[in-house]
């Protein structure tokens, strides 16, 4: 199928639990300054699940391993339809990384999963009877990433339900089959514009390596300066913009970045003017000619919010960025899938390194009724160590994203009666 011309930080999913949090690659630089978020407080997370009983069962296991000093600060929290287990410490990021590393060693020695440094929120703590009181005000900071940030105006309140569980089950199944390795973490996000609901949010607020998926963010920063008459979008900048988005040119991306004042300048523009979108984005490096960019980071939720703003043209240059993202090129959301109908329009940007395979975009499906049904899809797979055989690894992980994309389309198609017959998207 050809594309027409013109959508916690990672350890493996806990197979026996419903929605575990993936672990943070500790080398991703959480201890380094992170722009506006540098002064934020951090906790440590162990699990996210749609099942409260699963979280309580896991809490008992964690408490037995880590001891009473830790267990007295363990809290079950509720956010956006999910339950999480956290170590409520309210400390700095470097301390959270240190604690998570120490806890991970102990937990893994007992067959449990890794701990994750995450940004502290105004958690809703859950009592054993399932009630959800406000965060405890009397707990002082500890003396010695993936939560869901407050809902902003760019997206409706999430309604994460059955589809998230279906995706999670499929991802778990692919892990068991060896299609996703133990040292790989994943994140998934789906937003349905037709219903205005978030359908999938798995590890959505964890920071992942951004790779080339950062490039549309650079485009937005560039058009912000164009809007303010600080830059001119002419033939040369248009040529670099097309090369950066369509062909993923790292040289053109660095040309764009230099005109933004370097990585720090791009970061400052996005955080200062669009902080409600780029809550977890960190742009700290140019992209090397060899493409080995591991330090720029973003979350699936950031991509989702960006795509939402792009679709609604509420950010500068949105129409041109959509044009660029719709130009013919490789993708992992549509091309190669077996169920998404021909003629589906795709606005996307892939990201590929020996440690990351991802794609984020908007798919616009035309239903039998002639109406358009747009939705965002973000799929990210990040590996702890560089893959030995890049070519085969990136192809196989791209196929994982295609399988999930097919599954999501099948469910959305049934939800909206897009076609009379939808092929089964099950794995062969």
Buried (B, 14 or more C-beta within 10 A) or exposed (E): EEBBEEBBBBBBBBEEBBBBBBBBBBEBBBBEEBBBBEEEBBBBBBBBBBBBEBBBBBBEBBBEBBEEEBBEBBBBBBBBBBBBBBBBBBBBBEBBBBBBBBBBEBBBEEEBBBBBBBBBBEBBBBEEEEEBEEBEEEBEEBEEBBBBBEEEEBBBEBBBBEBBBBBBEBBBBBBEEEBBBEBBBBBBBBBBBBBEBBBBBBBBBBBBBBBBBBBBBBBBBBBBBBBEEEBEBEEEBEEBBBBBBBEBBBEBBBBBBEBBBBBEBBBBBBBEBBBEBBBBBBBBBBBEEEEEBBBBBBBBBBBBBBBBBBBEEEBBBBEBBBBBBBBEBBBBBBBBBEBBBEEBBBBBBBBBBBBBBBBBBBBBBBBEEEEEBBBBBBBBBBBBEEBEEEEEBBEBBBBBBBBBBBBBBBBBBEBBEBBEEBEEBEBE
